[in-house]
């Protein structure tokens, strides 16, 4: 009598293996997305706390004779967002040195360049939102007189703020210079 032996897998066994692989892929994708989000937050935090601070210090040494009380101008509040300050900051740290034939205060790999609706160049965070830059020293009012900033402050000298992952300013995920991670 001959015995009929089958080799191979049953359909149920194959489905179980496919299901296990699918679960592993879902877990891996979730971990990778969380790591990327944390990487974006760290990139924005590094920009506001290290890259920009170093660039402003070098700007102070060059443009103001080492006066550490002077900061790049921040412009006038427009629609409650202070993006004009970012335009001024980009101008002082990147564009003016380039036009003068000098190296900018930051390398091209240290920042992301974006632009506002009016075509002005600005620094943008990893989510594509322009940073807000507010210099608290003195601001130039629309009538060319000076005025002091009287709004909320996170630091004594200037604020640089990323809206964070949700792209909305004033929410819990904002990244502000000088502030520790939430």
C-alpha atoms as a printed R data frame, in Angstrom:
    type eleno elety resid chain resno      x       y      z
1   ATOM     1    CA   UNK     A     1  0.000   0.000  0.000
2   ATOM     2    CA   UNK     A     2  1.380   3.395 -0.935
3   ATOM     3    CA   UNK     A     3  1.066   6.317  1.356
4   ATOM     4    CA   UNK     A     4  0.160   9.712 -0.072
5   ATOM     5    CA   UNK     A     5  2.232  12.359  1.726
6   ATOM     6    CA   UNK     A     6  1.714  15.999  1.031
7   ATOM     7    CA   UNK     A     7  4.374  18.590  1.406
8   ATOM     8    CA   UNK     A     8  3.720  22.324  1.719
9   ATOM     9    CA   UNK     A     9  1.576  24.623  3.815
10  ATOM    10    CA   UNK     A    10 -2.129  24.757  4.295
11  ATOM    11    CA   UNK     A    11 -4.065  27.891  3.452
12  ATOM    12    CA   UNK     A    12 -4.628  28.606  7.141
13  ATOM    13    CA   UNK     A    13 -0.897  28.447  7.865
14  ATOM    14    CA   UNK     A    14 -0.156  30.869  5.016
15  ATOM    15    CA   UNK     A    15 -2.827  33.302  6.234
16  ATOM    16    CA   UNK     A    16 -1.393  33.236  9.744
17  ATOM    17    CA   UNK     A    17  2.100  34.025  8.432
18  ATOM    18    CA   UNK     A    18  0.743  36.896  6.279
19  ATOM    19    CA   UNK     A    19 -1.189  38.263  9.262
20  ATOM    20    CA   UNK     A    20  1.917  38.192 11.480
21  ATOM    21    CA   UNK     A    21  3.935  40.010  8.805
22  ATOM    22    CA   UNK     A    22  1.181  42.632  8.409
23  ATOM    23    CA   UNK     A    23  1.124  43.306 12.168
24  ATOM    24    CA   UNK     A    24  4.920  43.686 12.206
25  ATOM    25    CA   UNK     A    25  4.779  46.133  9.270
26  ATOM    26    CA   UNK     A    26  2.102  48.253 11.000
27  ATOM    27    CA   UNK     A    27  4.155  48.405 14.202
28  ATOM    28    CA   UNK     A    28  7.323  49.300 12.252
29  ATOM    29    CA   UNK     A    29  5.565  52.097 10.333
30  ATOM    30    CA   UNK     A    30  4.146  53.532 13.574
31  ATOM    31    CA   UNK     A    31  7.594  53.525 15.204
32  ATOM    32    CA   UNK     A    32  9.208  55.146 12.144
33  ATOM    33    CA   UNK     A    33  6.561  57.895 11.985
34  ATOM    34    CA   UNK     A    34  7.001  58.657 15.687
35  ATOM    35    CA   UNK     A    35 10.781  58.822 15.241
36  ATOM    36    CA   UNK     A    36 10.439  61.170 12.287
37  ATOM    37    CA   UNK     A    37  8.102  63.451 14.253
38  ATOM    38    CA   UNK     A    38 10.575  63.543 17.130
39  ATOM    39    CA   UNK     A    39 13.369  64.261 14.656
40  ATOM    40    CA   UNK     A    40 11.438  67.230 13.218
41  ATOM    41    CA   UNK     A    41 10.857  68.601 16.722
42  ATOM    42    CA   UNK     A    42 14.549  68.205 17.561
43  ATOM    43    CA   UNK     A    43 15.517  69.937 14.309
44  ATOM    44    CA   UNK     A    44 13.296  72.951 15.110
45  ATOM    45    CA   UNK     A    45 14.506  73.030 18.721
46  ATOM    46    CA   UNK     A    46 18.149  72.915 17.570
47  ATOM    47    CA   UNK     A    47 17.514  75.784 15.131
48  ATOM    48    CA   UNK     A    48 15.917  78.111 17.682
49  ATOM    49    CA   UNK     A    49 18.299  77.273 20.547
50  ATOM    50    CA   UNK     A    50 21.637  76.696 18.849
51  ATOM    51    CA   UNK     A    51 21.920  77.532 15.150
52  ATOM    52    CA   UNK     A    52 20.147  80.873 15.372
53  ATOM    53    CA   UNK     A    53 21.782  81.845 18.667
54  ATOM    54    CA   UNK     A    54 25.253  81.217 17.210
55  ATOM    55    CA   UNK     A    55 24.398  83.180 14.051
56  ATOM    56    CA   UNK     A    56 23.088  86.151 16.040
57  ATOM    57    CA   UNK     A    57 26.228  86.137 18.222
58  ATOM    58    CA   UNK     A    58 28.433  86.244 15.105
59  ATOM    59    CA   UNK     A    59 26.193  88.992 13.644
60  ATOM    60    CA   UNK     A    60 26.607  90.998 16.856
61  ATOM    61    CA   UNK     A    61 30.405  90.644 16.642
62  ATOM    62    CA   UNK     A    62 30.533  91.743 12.988
63  ATOM    63    CA   UNK     A    63 27.711  94.218 12.519
64  ATOM    64    CA   UNK     A    64 27.574  95.868 15.902
65  ATOM    65    CA   UNK     A    65 31.177  95.748 17.088
66  ATOM    66    CA   UNK     A    66 30.493  93.017 19.628
67  ATOM    67    CA   UNK     A    67 27.571  94.787 21.312
68  ATOM    68    CA   UNK     A    68 25.708  91.841 22.796
69  ATOM    69    CA   UNK     A    69 22.706  94.062 23.583
70  ATOM    70    CA   UNK     A    70 21.905  94.615 19.896
71  ATOM    71    CA   UNK     A    71 19.770  92.134 17.996
72  ATOM    72    CA   UNK     A    72 18.596  92.040 14.391
73  ATOM    73    CA   UNK     A    73 15.472  94.189 13.953
74  ATOM    74    CA   UNK     A    74 12.161  92.402 14.008
75  ATOM    75    CA   UNK     A    75  9.826  94.615 12.027
76  ATOM    76    CA   UNK     A    76  6.194  95.348 12.684
77  ATOM    77    CA   UNK     A    77  3.461  92.932 13.677
78  ATOM    78    CA   UNK     A    78  1.412  91.966 10.644
79  ATOM    79    CA   UNK     A    79 -1.884  90.179 11.207
80  ATOM    80    CA   UNK     A    80 -0.787  89.140 14.681
81  ATOM    81    CA   UNK     A    81  1.949  86.831 13.377
82  ATOM    82    CA   UNK     A    82  5.216  88.820 13.420
83  ATOM    83    CA   UNK     A    83  6.435  87.227 10.179
84  ATOM    84    CA   UNK     A    84  8.038  90.562  9.208
85  ATOM    85    CA   UNK     A    85 10.570  89.924 11.968
86  ATOM    86    CA   UNK     A    86 11.539  86.689 10.245
87  ATOM    87    CA   UNK     A    87 12.029  88.646  6.996
88  ATOM    88    CA   UNK     A    88 14.368  91.090  8.796
89  ATOM    89    CA   UNK     A    89 16.247  88.236 10.457
90  ATOM    90    CA   UNK     A    90 16.733  86.417  7.144
91  ATOM    91    CA   UNK     A    91 17.861  89.671  5.542
92  ATOM    92    CA   UNK     A    92 20.480  90.389  8.242
93  ATOM    93    CA   UNK     A    93 21.838  86.855  8.629
94  ATOM    94    CA   UNK     A    94 21.690  85.539  5.046
95  ATOM    95    CA   UNK     A    95 20.965  88.090  2.303
96  ATOM    96    CA   UNK     A    96 23.034  91.123  3.383
97  ATOM    97    CA   UNK     A    97 26.247  89.108  3.833
98  ATOM    98    CA   UNK     A    98 25.708  87.384  0.459
99  ATOM    99    CA   UNK     A    99 25.211  90.742 -1.283
100 ATOM   100    CA   UNK     A   100 28.395  92.040  0.366
101 ATOM   101    CA   UNK     A   101 30.358  89.025 -0.933
102 ATOM   102    CA   UNK     A   102 30.724  87.464  2.523
103 ATOM   103    CA   UNK     A   103 29.577  84.130  3.825
104 ATOM   104    CA   UNK     A   104 26.140  84.137  5.503
105 ATOM   105    CA   UNK     A   105 25.983  83.604  9.249
106 ATOM   106    CA   UNK     A   106 24.473  80.145  8.691
107 ATOM   107    CA   UNK     A   107 25.373  77.457  6.201
108 ATOM   108    CA   UNK     A   108 22.708  76.379  3.681
109 ATOM   109    CA   UNK     A   109 22.399  73.007  5.424
110 ATOM   110    CA   UNK     A   110 21.504  74.677  8.743
111 ATOM   111    CA   UNK     A   111 18.171  76.230  7.764
112 ATOM   112    CA   UNK     A   112 15.177  75.795  5.506
113 ATOM   113    CA   UNK     A   113 14.402  78.750  3.263
114 ATOM   114    CA   UNK     A   114 10.812  79.636  2.513
115 ATOM   115    CA   UNK     A   115  8.917  82.697  1.444
116 ATOM   116    CA   UNK     A   116  5.873  84.661  2.447
117 ATOM   117    CA   UNK     A   117  2.978  85.490  0.131
118 ATOM   118    CA   UNK     A   118  4.743  88.740 -0.784
119 ATOM   119    CA   UNK     A   119  7.806  86.800 -2.007
120 ATOM   120    CA   UNK     A   120 10.064  87.779  0.915
121 ATOM   121    CA   UNK     A   121 12.525  85.091  2.035
122 ATOM   122    CA   UNK     A   122 12.113  83.686  5.555
123 ATOM   123    CA   UNK     A   123 13.287  80.811  7.735
124 ATOM   124    CA   UNK     A   124 10.691  78.019  7.915
125 ATOM   125    CA   UNK     A   125 10.383  75.176 10.386
126 ATOM   126    CA   UNK     A   126 10.389  71.471  9.419
127 ATOM   127    CA   UNK     A   127  6.626  71.630  8.827
128 ATOM   128    CA   UNK     A   128  6.895  74.523  6.355
129 ATOM   129    CA   UNK     A   129  5.566  77.262  8.650
130 ATOM   130    CA   UNK     A   130  7.598  80.493  8.942
131 ATOM   131    CA   UNK     A   131  9.150  81.077 12.343
132 ATOM   132    CA   UNK     A   132  8.070  84.126 14.311
133 ATOM   133    CA   UNK     A   133 10.929  86.391 15.397
134 ATOM   134    CA   UNK     A   134 10.277  89.209 17.885
135 ATOM   135    CA   UNK     A   135 13.044  91.471 19.135
136 ATOM   136    CA   UNK     A   136 11.953  93.088 22.397
137 ATOM   137    CA   UNK     A   137 14.450  95.935 22.409
138 ATOM   138    CA   UNK     A   138 12.720  98.574 20.291
139 ATOM   139    CA   UNK     A   139 10.447  98.277 17.301
140 ATOM   140    CA   UNK     A   140  9.769 100.824 14.610
141 ATOM   141    CA   UNK     A   141  6.123 101.858 14.481
142 ATOM   142    CA   UNK     A   142  4.271 102.557 11.235
143 ATOM   143    CA   UNK     A   143  4.646 106.317 11.774
144 ATOM   144    CA   UNK     A   144  8.465 105.886 12.059
145 ATOM   145    CA   UNK     A   145  8.515 106.534 15.807
146 ATOM   146    CA   UNK     A   146  9.778 103.844 18.118
147 ATOM   147    CA   UNK     A   147  7.622 101.711 20.348
148 ATOM   148    CA   UNK     A   148  8.349  98.996 22.852
149 ATOM   149    CA   UNK     A   149  6.905  95.498 22.434
150 ATOM   150    CA   UNK     A   150  4.234  94.954 25.088
151 ATOM   151    CA   UNK     A   151  2.879  91.506 24.211
152 ATOM   152    CA   UNK     A   152  3.622  88.113 25.781
153 ATOM   153    CA   UNK     A   153  7.324  87.292 26.074
154 ATOM   154    CA   UNK     A   154  9.005  83.928 26.479
155 ATOM   155    CA   UNK     A   155 12.531  85.382 26.867
156 ATOM   156    CA   UNK     A   156 14.068  88.709 27.880
157 ATOM   157    CA   UNK     A   157 15.718  89.693 24.583
158 ATOM   158    CA   UNK     A   158 13.962  88.001 21.669
159 ATOM   159    CA   UNK     A   159 11.620  85.135 20.868
160 ATOM   160    CA   UNK     A   160 11.938  82.741 17.971
161 ATOM   161    CA   UNK     A   161  8.873  80.513 17.784
162 ATOM   162    CA   UNK     A   162  7.947  77.510 15.651
163 ATOM   163    CA   UNK     A   163  4.256  76.692 15.464
164 ATOM   164    CA   UNK     A   164  5.109  73.006 15.834
165 ATOM   165    CA   UNK     A   165  3.565  69.993 14.205
166 ATOM   166    CA   UNK     A   166  0.008  71.386 14.210
167 ATOM   167    CA   UNK     A   167  1.153  74.597 12.413
168 ATOM   168    CA   UNK     A   168 -0.892  76.727 14.838
169 ATOM   169    CA   UNK     A   169  0.766  79.337 17.048
170 ATOM   170    CA   UNK     A   170 -0.236  79.514 20.701
171 ATOM   171    CA   UNK     A   171 -0.865  75.794 21.149
172 ATOM   172    CA   UNK     A   172  0.951  73.349 23.392
173 ATOM   173    CA   UNK     A   173  3.359  72.072 20.759
174 ATOM   174    CA   UNK     A   174  5.006  75.435 19.981
175 ATOM   175    CA   UNK     A   175  8.799  75.364 20.088
176 ATOM   176    CA   UNK     A   176 10.336  78.502 21.617
177 ATOM   177    CA   UNK     A   177 13.990  79.449 22.022
178 ATOM   178    CA   UNK     A   178 15.282  78.941 25.535
179 ATOM   179    CA   UNK     A   179 12.483  76.553 26.494
180 ATOM   180    CA   UNK     A   180 13.000  72.885 27.349
181 ATOM   181    CA   UNK     A   181 11.120  70.147 25.520
182 ATOM   182    CA   UNK     A   182  7.550  69.569 26.684
